[in-house]
Amino acid sequence: MKARSLALCALLPAFLVTAQTAAPDGNTNFRVWQDNQGRKVEATFRGIEEGKIYLQTRDGRMFDFPLSNLTPEDQQVAATLKPEGLGIQKNTGLAQSAATIDRGVLMGLQKAGQQPNALASDEQFIRRVYLDLAGRIPTRQETMTFLADTSAAKRANVIDTLVNSDGFSSHMFNYFSDMLRVADDAQKAKFFSYQEWLKEQIANNRPWNELVREMMVADGKLLDNGAAGYLLRDRGMRLDNLSLTLSTFLGANVSCAQCHDHPFADWTQRQFYEMAAFFGSSDTYNRDLPRAMMRDLRAELTQQQYQQARRLFDVNSLAITDGKKNDVTLPDDYKYKDGKPGDGVAPKLVTWTKDDRRLRCYQNAETALKKADDDSQLRDIFADWMTSPDNPRFAMTIANRLWKQVFGVGIKEPVTDLDDPSASSNPLLLQHLGREMVRLKFDIRAFMRLLCNTQTYQREAVTRELALGEPYYFPGPILRRMTAEQAWDSCVTLAIGDKVDGFKLKRADPYKEVMALNVSEITPAQIVTKLGEMQSMRRMADGPLGGGKAKGPNAKKKNRRAQMMEPMADEAEEDFTRPKMMDGLALARASELRQPERDGHFLRMFGQSDRQIADSNTFEGSIPQVLMLMNGEAQNVLQNPQSLVLATAMGEAETAKKVESLYYSFFSRKPTTEEMTAATQAFDAGLSSADLCWVLFNAREFVFVQ
């Protein structure tokens, strides 16, 4: 045991091994435990599970061994104790990593003269963790099952379940879609292949560095390669895309440097163009291709057909190709002494500190640049450098983003400006989280699992409003409003329960089937046939969720395509090839609806991004939003007798049980004595279960993550 302790201590970063009088989670009820061989350890009791006792030392190390190994006296003590704090985390490596983060947070709090909050109740925890990991509130049954669980490891167990669920994939797709501006329509085309590629990467738990690298180096047509969607989203706008890439994945504040030297950061305009040169041989907009294709067709088609054919050709020209020559030059209005307008610019990586060039990723990139025969591999060199485990900014940026996901605020704000990590609220913690991301091999599920297993995450939320620019030291997460997607998915959960993840929207293959063509061999007659298929598909997609069905020759094939193009209703309640409909709404996850949804939909009213600017979802309240809650489509769904939440409550014979059922469904808790009294009196006066649904849905507590 002593050798193991010394080995683990040696792995802890220097800033976390300072002697303390309390555990990393703030607990102080330590005692000396002794086994039947006379060995001793000072630790706090974490619980007994399957005949093993779990003890945690002050520096966060978790020990587990058979309870029978303790002295009879200590076995008796263990039998009388309740687990303190989080209880058991059976994965001792996870427990130690979580405790290390907790210690880093506590050191920041102590430096600021603050104390951590108390641990959240089970009721608060279960609702919070479902929203943060599955993107929705738990069902009444999921809540009741958790609260009835007597295991000391129940919090760790539910985290394990959620990070491996379909709900996690859906929730993370919503987050990354906002970050990456994922939309159905862009560049006069449908980006379905990009969406489905991203969903597949998340579902397969593709490491973040590999996922991002593939987007950076993707080539070919959008119809064939979904990963190409990232660069093609900004077709013909190379500089804008680079600015987004650097701020999104490296937290590099470069937007000003695109036009002039940055007034508040070290970035210069020349440095920006040197970075842009890594994309200087890559073409995302070949204007000549559609023109050449159209030239011989004008006389063969009507004016309407000709305009429709141009769109068809544009879709097939959405492709990435690499030449052998970088063509980036300084802009016409360049005014600095280190170059003249029109000068060619060679690729060069930016550095933030004098030590950056010592990093292996820089050295590898410089070697690759020297060895390259031409410029066709510049994107690969850039991607290898940016996503390398040796590039600390790449790991810190995604770690800071995910930290904000579960705590409500980043260690460094805004998350798109990480040029100076020392300006964060806890620089050492931020650096440690970056190292943890690398240690976990950029496994997003594992990293989120780690964050949610910390005591910092499982503390009561801070409810006061933070002043603009005020450093936050994380005594607990902040109270925050649900995202639009969390609110919508929670409504769907109330309506159909755990069937919420049943429907998966697939549109890429049917779209490709209609739109793909061989541009070098296409004939006017084939163009006319293609235009007919496009028109048929548009008719099928008319209306909010698709309208009537095609008839005549090939009707079955056309209907299948149309069904894939838009989410459509199906009368069979258990058939999840299409989502369940209720009161005119498709009850599917936000991730399986239009991206973004139509104006006027619940999602847009609640702040879903229009996907034109990265990270642009909003939490601002509005009068239309209040009206949506009071009298909108979602409210109608919840008051429908077929909705699960209402049907379950109405199935209870006693008024008190009806009230309790609804409170568990909406808030994951029992009503207080005062709430129960008020509700039962209202029922006696004529209030119905549907009316109480309306009240709880409009309560402030429903839309907040506590």
C-alpha positions in Angstrom: 0.0 0.0 0.0 2.8 2.4 0.8 4.6 1.8 -2.5 1.4 2.4 -4.4 0.8 5.6 -2.5 4.3 6.9 -3.3 3.9 6.0 -7.0 0.6 7.8 -7.3 1.8 10.9 -5.5 4.6 11.1 -8.0 2.1 11.4 -10.8 0.3 14.4 -9.4 1.2 17.8 -10.8 3.2 20.0 -8.5 0.5 22.5 -7.8 -1.7 19.8 -6.4 0.5 18.1 -3.9 0.5 20.8 -1.2 -0.3 19.5 2.2 -3.8 20.2 3.3 -6.0 19.6 6.4 -9.0 18.5 4.4 -9.7 16.1 1.6 -9.8 17.4 -2.0 -13.6 17.4 -1.7 -13.5 19.5 1.5 -14.4 16.6 3.9 -12.7 16.5 7.3 -14.0 13.4 9.0 -10.9 11.3 8.6 -9.8 8.5 10.9 -7.0 6.0 11.0 -8.1 2.5 9.7 -6.1 -0.6 10.4 -6.1 -4.0 8.7 -5.5 -7.4 10.4 -1.8 -7.2 9.5 -1.3 -4.0 11.4 -1.1 -1.7 8.3 -2.7 1.7 8.8 -4.1 4.4 6.5 -5.8 7.7 7.3 -8.9 8.0 5.1 -12.6 8.9 4.9 -15.2 6.2 4.5 -16.8 6.0 1.1 -19.0 3.0 1.5 -19.2 -0.8 1.3 -20.2 -2.6 -1.9 -20.2 -6.3 -2.6 -18.1 -7.1 0.4 -15.5 -4.4 -0.2 -14.8 -1.3 1.8 -13.9 1.9 -0.1 -11.6 4.5 1.6 -10.3 7.7 0.2 -7.2 9.5 1.5 -6.6 13.3 1.8 -4.9 13.5 -1.6 -7.8 11.8 -3.3 -6.5 8.2 -3.7 -9.1 5.6 -3.4 -8.4 2.2 -1.8 -10.7 -0.8 -1.9 -10.2 -4.2 -0.3 -12.3 -6.9 1.4 -14.0 -5.6 4.5 -12.9 -8.8 6.3 -9.3 -7.5 6.0 -9.9 -4.8 8.6 -9.6 -5.4 12.3 -12.9 -6.5 14.0 -13.1 -3.1 15.7 -12.9 -1.2 12.4 -15.4 -3.6 10.7 -17.8 -2.6 13.4 -17.1 1.1 12.8 -17.7 0.7 9.1 -21.0 -0.9 9.7 -22.2 2.2 11.6 -21.1 4.8 9.1 -22.8 6.3 6.1 -20.8 7.1 3.0 -19.7 10.7 3.0 -20.0 12.9 0.0 -20.2 11.0 -3.3 -20.0 7.5 -2.1 -18.1 5.0 -4.1 -16.4 5.4 -7.5 -15.4 1.9 -8.2 -12.9 3.0 -10.8 -10.1 4.0 -8.5 -8.2 5.8 -11.3 -11.4 7.9 -12.0 -11.8 8.7 -8.3 -8.2 9.9 -8.1 -8.5 12.0 -11.2 -11.7 13.6 -10.0 -10.2 14.3 -6.6 -7.2 16.0 -8.3 -9.6 18.3 -10.1 -11.5 19.0 -6.9 -8.2 19.9 -5.1 -7.3 22.3 -7.9 -10.7 24.0 -7.5 -10.4 24.2 -3.7 -7.0 25.8 -4.0 -8.5 28.5 -6.2 -11.4 29.0 -3.8 -9.1 29.2 -0.8 -6.9 31.8 -2.6 -10.0 33.8 -3.3 -11.2 33.4 0.4 -14.2 31.4 -0.6 -15.7 28.1 0.5 -17.3 25.3 -1.7 -21.0 24.8 -1.6 -22.6 21.9 0.1 -23.3 18.8 -1.9 -26.5 18.8 -4.0 -29.3 16.5 -3.0 -30.0 13.4 -4.9 -33.1 15.1 -6.4 -31.0 18.0 -7.6 -28.2 15.8 -8.9 -30.4 13.4 -11.0 -32.1 16.2 -12.8 -28.9 18.1 -13.4 -26.9 15.1 -14.6 -29.6 14.0 -17.1 -29.7 17.5 -18.5 -26.0 17.9 -18.8 -25.2 14.4 -20.2 -28.4 13.3 -21.9 -29.8 16.7 -22.8 -33.2 16.1 -21.2 -34.8 15.8 -17.8 -35.2 12.2 -16.5 -38.6 10.5 -16.7 -40.5 10.0 -13.5 -39.6 6.4 -13.5 -35.9 7.1 -14.0 -36.0 9.5 -11.1 -37.8 7.1 -8.8 -35.4 4.3 -9.7 -32.4 6.4 -8.8 -33.8 7.7 -5.6 -34.7 4.2 -4.5 -31.2 2.9 -5.2 -29.4 2.3 -1.9 -26.0 1.7 -3.5 -23.2 3.9 -2.4 -22.0 4.1 -6.0 -25.4 5.1 -7.5 -24.2 8.6 -8.7 -21.2 7.1 -10.4 -23.4 4.4 -11.9 -25.9 6.8 -13.5 -23.1 8.9 -14.9 -21.7 5.7 -16.6 -25.1 4.9 -18.0 -25.7 8.4 -19.4 -22.3 9.0 -21.1 -22.9 5.7 -23.0 -26.4 6.5 -24.0 -28.0 7.7 -27.3 -29.1 10.8 -25.4 -25.5 11.8 -24.8 -24.8 11.5 -28.6 -27.9 13.6 -29.3 -26.9 16.2 -26.7 -23.3 16.6 -27.9 -24.5 16.8 -31.6 -26.6 19.8 -30.6 -23.6 21.4 -28.9 -21.2 20.8 -31.8 -23.8 21.8 -34.3 -24.0 25.3 -32.7 -20.2 25.4 -32.6 -19.7 24.4 -36.2 -22.8 26.1 -37.6 -24.4 22.9 -38.9 -27.4 23.7 -41.0 -29.6 21.8 -43.5 -29.2 24.5 -46.1 -25.9 26.2 -47.1 -24.2 27.1 -50.4 -27.4 26.3 -52.3 -27.2 22.7 -51.2 -28.4 20.3 -48.4 -25.6 19.4 -46.0 -27.2 16.2 -44.8 -24.0 14.2 -45.4 -22.1 16.5 -43.0 -24.8 16.1 -40.3 -24.9 12.4 -40.5 -21.1 12.1 -40.6 -20.9 14.2 -37.4 -23.6 12.2 -35.7 -21.7 9.0 -36.6 -18.4 10.3 -35.2 -20.1 11.2 -31.9 -22.0 7.9 -31.6 -18.8 6.0 -32.2 -17.0 8.1 -29.7 -14.4 9.2 -32.2 -11.5 11.0 -30.4 -11.9 14.7 -30.7 -8.4 15.2 -32.3 -9.1 12.6 -35.0 -12.6 14.1 -35.7 -11.2 17.6 -36.1 -8.3 16.5 -38.2 -10.5 14.7 -40.6 -12.5 17.8 -41.1 -9.3 19.8 -41.8 -8.0 17.3 -44.4 -11.2 16.1 -46.1 -11.4 16.3 -49.8 -13.8 15.2 -52.5 -17.5 16.0 -53.0 -19.9 16.9 -50.2 -22.3 14.2 -51.5 -19.6 11.6 -51.0 -17.7 12.8 -48.0 -19.6 14.3 -45.1 -16.3 15.5 -43.4 -15.8 17.9 -46.2 -18.9 19.8 -45.0 -16.8 21.8 -42.5 -14.6 23.6 -45.1 -17.4 23.7 -47.7 -19.7 25.5 -45.3 -17.6 28.5 -46.1 -17.0 27.7 -49.8 -15.0 30.4 -51.4 -14.4 32.2 -48.1 -11.0 30.8 -47.1 -10.0 33.6 -44.7 -13.4 33.6 -42.8 -13.1 29.8 -42.4 -9.6 30.1 -41.0 -10.7 32.7 -38.5 -13.5 30.4 -37.3 -11.1 27.4 -37.2 -8.5 29.2 -35.1 -11.1 30.6 -32.6 -13.1 27.4 -32.4 -10.4 24.8 -32.0 -7.5 26.8 -30.5 -9.2 29.7 -28.7 -7.2 32.1 -30.9 -8.6 35.6 -31.0 -7.8 36.4 -34.6 -10.9 38.1 -36.1 -9.3 41.5 -36.1 -6.0 40.3 -37.6 -7.9 39.3 -40.8 -8.0 43.0 -41.7 -5.2 44.7 -39.6 -2.8 44.0 -36.7 -4.8 43.1 -33.7 -5.1 46.1 -31.3 -5.4 44.0 -28.1 -3.5 40.7 -28.9 -0.1 39.8 -30.4 -1.6 38.7 -33.7 -0.5 40.6 -36.8 -2.2 40.7 -40.2 0.8 39.1 -41.8 0.7 36.2 -39.3 -2.9 35.6 -40.2 -2.1 35.4 -43.9 0.9 33.1 -43.1 -1.6 30.8 -41.4 -4.0 31.1 -44.3 -1.3 29.9 -46.6 -1.7 26.4 -45.2 -5.0 26.4 -47.1 -3.6 28.2 -50.1 -3.5 25.3 -52.4 -7.0 24.0 -51.5 -9.9 24.9 -53.7 -13.5 24.8 -52.4 -15.1 26.8 -55.2 -14.4 25.9 -58.8 -16.5 28.5 -60.7 -15.4 27.1 -64.1 -16.9 23.6 -63.5 -20.6 24.6 -63.5 -20.1 27.1 -66.2 -18.5 24.6 -68.5 -21.2 22.1 -67.8 -24.0 24.6 -68.5 -22.5 26.0 -71.7 -23.8 23.3 -74.0 -27.1 22.9 -72.3 -28.6 26.3 -72.6 -30.1 25.6 -76.1 -31.5 22.3 -75.0 -33.4 23.4 -71.9 -36.2 25.8 -71.1 -35.3 28.9 -69.1 -36.8 27.3 -65.9 -35.1 24.0 -66.5 -31.8 25.9 -67.1 -32.1 27.7 -63.7 -32.9 24.5 -61.9 -30.0 22.7 -63.6 -27.6 25.3 -62.4 -28.5 24.4 -58.8 -28.0 20.8 -59.6 -24.6 21.5 -61.0 -23.7 23.7 -58.0 -24.4 20.9 -55.7 -22.1 18.6 -57.6 -19.4 21.2 -57.7 -19.3 21.4 -53.9 -16.0 19.7 -53.5 -12.5 20.2 -52.1 -9.5 19.7 -54.3 -5.8 20.4 -53.7 -3.4 21.9 -56.2 0.4 22.0 -56.1 0.8 25.7 -55.6 -0.2 28.0 -52.6 -1.8 31.1 -54.1 -2.2 33.3 -50.9 -1.0 36.9 -51.3 -1.2 39.9 -49.1 -4.4 42.0 -49.6 -4.6 45.0 -51.8 -4.8 47.4 -48.8 -1.9 45.9 -46.9 -0.1 48.8 -45.2 2.7 47.4 -43.0 6.5 47.5 -43.7 7.0 43.7 -43.8 5.4 43.4 -47.2 3.6 44.9 -50.2 0.1 44.3 -51.5 0.0 41.3 -53.7 3.2 39.7 -52.3 3.1 36.0 -52.0 2.9 34.6 -48.5 4.6 31.4 -47.4 2.9 29.2 -44.7 4.2 29.7 -41.2 2.8 28.6 -37.9 2.1 31.2 -35.3 3.6 31.0 -31.8 2.2 32.4 -28.5 5.3 32.0 -26.4 9.0 31.6 -27.0 8.8 28.0 -25.9 6.2 27.0 -28.5 8.8 26.1 -31.2 10.3 23.5 -28.9 7.1 21.5 -28.9 7.2 18.4 -31.0 4.2 19.4 -33.1 6.0 22.6 -34.2 9.2 20.8 -35.0 7.3 18.1 -37.0 5.5 20.7 -39.0 8.6 22.6 -39.8 10.3 19.4 -40.9 7.4 18.5 -43.1 7.4 21.9 -44.7 11.0 21.6 -45.6 10.6 18.1 -47.1 7.4 18.8 -49.1 7.9 18.6 -52.9 4.9 20.9 -53.5 2.1 22.6 -51.6 -0.5 19.9 -52.0 0.0 18.6 -48.4 -0.2 22.0 -46.6 -3.6 21.3 -45.0 -2.3 18.0 -43.6 0.7 19.7 -42.0 -1.6 22.3 -40.5 -4.0 19.7 -39.2 -1.3 17.5 -37.7 0.1 20.6 -35.9 -3.3 21.9 -34.6 -4.7 18.6 -33.4 -1.5 17.1 -32.0 -1.5 15.9 -28.4 1.7 18.0 -28.1 -0.3 21.2 -28.8 -1.5 22.3 -25.4 -3.9 24.9 -26.7 -5.9 22.4 -28.7 -6.5 20.2 -25.7 -7.1 23.2 -23.3 -9.7 24.7 -25.7 -12.0 21.7 -25.9 -11.5 21.0 -22.2 -12.5 24.6 -21.3 -15.5 24.3 -23.6 -16.7 21.1 -22.0 -16.1 22.5 -18.6 -18.5 25.3 -19.5 -21.0 22.7 -20.7 -21.4 21.3 -17.2 -20.6 24.2 -15.0 -22.2 27.0 -16.9 -19.1 29.1 -17.3 -15.6 28.5 -18.6 -12.4 28.7 -16.6 -11.4 31.2 -19.3 -14.1 33.3 -20.9 -15.0 33.7 -23.6 -14.1 30.2 -24.7 -13.1 31.5 -28.1 -10.2 33.6 -26.6 -7.5 31.5 -25.0 -4.6 33.6 -26.2 -3.6 34.2 -22.6 -4.4 31.2 -20.4 -2.9 33.0 -17.4 -5.8 35.4 -17.5 -8.3 32.6 -16.6 -9.9 32.3 -13.2 -7.7 29.3 -12.4 -4.8 28.9 -14.8 -3.2 25.9 -13.2 -6.5 24.0 -13.2 -7.0 24.9 -16.9 -3.6 23.5 -17.8 -4.3 20.4 -15.8 -7.6 19.8 -17.6 -5.7 20.1 -20.9 -3.3 17.4 -19.7 -6.3 15.3 -18.6 -7.8 15.6 -22.1 -4.5 14.3 -23.6 -4.3 11.5 -21.0 -7.8 10.4 -21.9 -6.8 10.4 -25.6 -9.4 13.1 -26.4 -12.2 10.8 -25.4 -15.2 13.2 -25.0 -17.3 10.6 -23.1 -14.5 9.8 -20.7 -13.8 13.5 -20.1 -17.4 14.4 -19.4 -17.6 11.3 -17.2 -14.6 12.6 -15.2 -16.1 16.1 -14.8 -19.4 14.9 -13.5 -17.7 12.6 -11.0 -16.1 15.5 -9.3 -17.5 16.8 -6.1 -17.2 20.3 -7.6 -19.9 19.3 -10.2 -22.1 17.6 -7.6 -22.3 20.6 -5.3 -25.3 22.9 -5.0 -25.6 25.5 -7.7 -24.7 29.1 -7.2 -27.9 31.1 -7.7 -26.6 34.7 -7.6 -26.0 36.5 -10.9 -22.4 36.9 -11.9 -21.2 40.4 -12.7 -19.8 40.9 -16.2 -16.1 40.0 -16.1 -16.2 38.7 -12.5 -13.9 35.7 -12.0 -15.7 32.6 -10.9 -13.9 30.1 -8.8 -16.5 27.2 -8.9 -17.9 26.6 -5.4 -20.4 24.7 -7.5 -22.0 24.9 -11.0 -24.0 28.1 -11.7 -27.7 28.1 -12.0 -28.5 28.4 -15.7 -31.4 28.2 -18.1 -31.8 25.2 -20.3 -30.7 25.5 -23.8 -33.4 25.5 -26.4 -32.6 21.9 -27.2 -32.6 20.8 -23.6 -36.0 22.4 -23.1 -37.5 20.9 -26.3 -36.1 17.4 -25.6 -37.4 17.6 -22.0 -40.9 18.4 -23.4 -40.7 15.4 -25.7 -39.6 13.3 -22.8 -42.6 14.4 -20.8 -44.8 13.4 -23.7 -43.4 10.1 -24.7 -40.9 9.1 -22.0 -37.8 7.1 -22.7 -38.9 6.5 -26.4 -37.5 10.0 -27.0 -34.3 8.4 -28.6 -36.2 6.0 -30.8 -36.3 8.1 -34.0 -33.2 8.7 -36.1 -33.4 10.9 -39.1 -31.6 9.7 -42.3 -31.5 12.0 -45.3 -28.1 11.9 -46.8 -28.4 8.8 -49.0 -31.8 9.7 -50.5 -30.6 13.2 -51.2 -27.5 11.9 -52.9 -29.5 9.4 -54.9 -31.5 12.2 -56.4 -28.8 14.9 -56.8 -25.6 13.0 -57.7 -24.6 13.0 -61.4 -21.6 12.4 -63.6 -20.9 15.9 -64.8 -18.6 14.7 -67.6 -21.2 12.5 -69.2 -24.5 14.0 -68.5 -27.0 14.6 -71.4 -29.9 17.1 -71.7 -32.3 14.2 -71.5 -30.8 12.9 -68.2 -30.9 16.5 -66.9 -34.6 16.6 -67.5 -35.1 13.3 -65.7 -33.1 14.6 -62.8 -35.1 17.8 -62.6 -38.3 15.7 -62.4 -36.9 13.8 -59.5 -35.9 17.0 -57.7 -39.4 18.4 -58.3 -41.0 15.3 -56.9 -38.9 15.4 -53.8 -39.8 19.1 -53.2 -43.5 18.3 -53.4 -43.1 15.5 -50.9 -41.4 17.9 -48.5 -44.1 20.6 -48.7 -45.7 21.6 -45.4 -44.3 21.4 -41.9 -43.5 17.7 -41.9 -44.1 16.5 -45.4 -47.4 16.3 -47.2 -49.1 13.8 -49.5 -47.6 10.8 -51.2 -46.5 10.3 -54.8 -48.5 8.2 -57.2 -47.8 6.5 -60.5 -44.6 4.9 -61.7 -41.8 4.5 -59.2 -44.1 5.9 -56.5 -42.8 3.6 -53.8 -39.2 4.7 -54.5 -40.2 8.4 -54.6 -42.1 8.2 -51.3 -39.2 6.6 -49.6 -36.9 9.4 -50.7 -39.4 12.0 -49.6 -39.9 10.4 -46.2 -36.2 10.6 -45.6 -36.0 14.3 -46.7 -38.2 15.5 -43.9 -39.4 13.9 -40.6 -42.9 12.6 -41.2 -45.7 11.2 -39.1 -46.7 7.6 -38.8 -49.9 6.2 -37.5 -48.3 3.2 -35.8 -47.3 4.4 -32.4 -44.5 1.9 -32.0 -43.0 2.5 -35.4 -39.9 4.6 -35.0 -39.0 4.8 -38.7 -40.8 8.2 -38.4 -41.5 10.2 -35.2 -44.7 10.1 -33.3 -47.0 13.1 -34.0 -49.2 14.9 -31.4 -51.1 18.1 -31.9 -49.2 18.8 -35.1 -45.7 18.4 -33.6 -43.1 15.8 -34.5 -42.0 14.4 -31.1 -38.4 13.8 -31.9 -35.1 15.0 -30.5 -33.9 18.4 -31.6 -31.0 16.6 -33.2 -33.4 14.7 -35.5 -35.4 17.7 -36.7 -34.5 20.4 -39.2 -31.1 22.1 -38.5 -32.0 24.8 -37.4 -35.8 24.5 -37.0 -38.3 26.8 -38.8 -39.0 30.2 -37.4 -41.8 30.1 -34.9 -41.0 26.6 -33.8 -40.4 26.1 -30.0 -36.7 25.6 -30.6 -36.2 28.9 -32.3 -38.4 30.8 -29.9 -36.3 29.4 -27.0 -33.0 30.6 -28.5 -31.8 27.9 -31.0 -29.1 29.4 -33.1 -29.8 30.2 -36.7 -26.4 28.6 -37.4 -25.0 31.6 -39.2 -22.5 32.5 -36.4 -20.7 30.0 -34.2 -21.9 29.5 -30.6 -24.8 31.9 -31.2 -27.6 30.2 -29.3 -29.2 32.5 -26.8 -30.6 32.3 -23.3 -32.5 35.6 -23.4 -36.1 35.6 -22.4 -38.8 37.2 -24.5 -42.5 37.9 -24.6 -43.1 35.4 -27.5 -41.2 32.8 -25.5 -43.6 33.3 -22.5 -46.6 33.1 -24.8 -45.1 29.9 -26.3 -44.9 28.4 -22.8 -48.4 29.5 -21.8 -50.4 28.8 -25.0 -48.0 27.2 -27.6 -47.8 23.9 -29.3 -45.7 22.3 -26.7 -48.2 23.2 -23.9 -50.9 21.6 -26.0 -48.9 18.4 -26.3 -48.4 18.2 -22.5 -52.0 18.7 -21.8 -53.0 16.1 -24.3 -54.4 13.0 -22.4 -52.2 10.8 -24.6 -49.0 12.5 -23.2 -47.1 10.2 -20.8 -46.9 12.8 -18.1 -50.6 13.5 -18.0 -51.7 9.9 -18.5 -49.5 8.8 -15.6 -50.9 11.4 -13.2 -54.5 10.7 -14.2 -53.9 7.0 -13.6 -53.5 7.8 -9.9 -56.6 7.5 -7.8 -55.7 9.9 -5.0 -55.2 13.6 -5.5 -52.0 13.6 -3.5 -50.5 10.9 -5.7 -51.5 12.9 -8.9 -49.7 15.9 -7.5 -46.7 13.9 -6.5 -46.5 12.2 -9.9 -46.4 15.5 -11.7 -43.8 17.0 -9.5 -41.5 14.1 -10.0 -42.1 14.3 -13.7 -41.3 18.0 -14.1 -38.9 18.7 -11.2 -37.5 15.2 -10.1 -38.7 15.9 -6.6 -41.6 15.6 -4.3 -43.7 18.7 -3.7 -43.0 20.5 -0.5 -45.6 20.5 2.3 -46.8 24.0 1.2 -46.9 23.0 -2.5 -48.9 19.9 -1.7 -51.4 21.8 0.4 -51.9 24.5 -2.2 -52.3 21.9 -5.0 -54.8 19.7 -3.1 -56.9 22.7 -2.2 -56.8 23.8 -5.9 -57.9 20.3 -7.0 -60.8 20.5 -4.5 -61.7 23.8 -6.1 -61.8 22.2 -9.6 -58.2 22.2 -10.8 -57.4 19.3 -13.1 -54.2 17.4 -13.7 -53.9 19.1 -17.1 -54.1 22.5 -15.3 -51.3 21.5 -12.9 -49.2 20.5 -16.0 -49.7 24.0 -17.3 -48.6 25.5 -14.0 -45.5 23.4 -13.6 -44.4 23.8 -17.2 -44.6 27.6 -16.7 -42.7 27.5 -13.4 -39.3 29.1 -13.4 -37.9 25.9 -11.9 -38.7 23.9 -15.0 -36.5 25.7 -17.5 -33.5 26.0 -15.2 -30.6 23.6 -14.6 -30.2 23.7 -10.8 
